[in-house]
Amino acid sequence: MSDSNTITFFFTVVVAFVVIRWFINSEPANPDAGDAGAGGADAGNAQQPQQQNRRRNLQPVAFREVTPGMIEIVQSMAPNLTVEQIRYSLESNNGNIEATVDQFLAEGTLPFPPGEQHPAAAGNLQRGATPRLADTNEASIHNVDQPKAPSLIEKYNLENKVDDNTSETEEPVKMKWSQKKEERENQLKQHREKMILRARRKFVEKETK
């Protein structure tokens, strides 16, 4: 009888030890889980501003449409350029006329759009690398008879404004186009004159260096 009581006592002690051990191990796990959940929420909240900043950075920049007036201003200063060259440069510079003019003054020309060739180069490829004698003579006669093209200063009668320091040193101001056609034409004329005078001043400064 005493042996059975001893066995029962030991069994009870073992069961109690297992139960107490289980409670001790399970109680700290819950706070850790709560902390982990709170930490995950904090991390998620911290990532939200970063994701919003990425969305702002990925938003496309507002593109300025190239208008015929912009092309006319550049072409008035560089009549040898094609419309495709000017449009491609303005689109690359987001409609910035001054950047296109500065590029032309620095390089002497503007790049063609991808996939397009210079008209003269395309003509040479079609006719062959060696020009005919008749074409050479015709070109020589044409060059002799052709009068010298007037400069932009002469073309737009700006001789009296060349020495005007105000017009040359005036900083460019962004134009606000008028709703009236006559006023827009006057604005375009004034802006073209300022751009021509600024281009001449930069060219003179470049030559004197």
Secondary structure, DSSP 8 states (H G I E B T S, - for coil): -HHHHHHHHHHHHHHHHHHHHHHHHHTTHHHHHHHHHHHHHHHHHHHHHHHHHHHHHHS--------HHHHHHHHHH-TTS-HHHHHHHHHHTTT-HHHHHHHHHHHSS----TT---HHHHHHHHH-SS--HHHHHHHHHHHHHS-----HHHHTT-GGGTT-HHHHH---------SSHHHHHHHHHHHHHHHHHHHHHHHHHHHH-
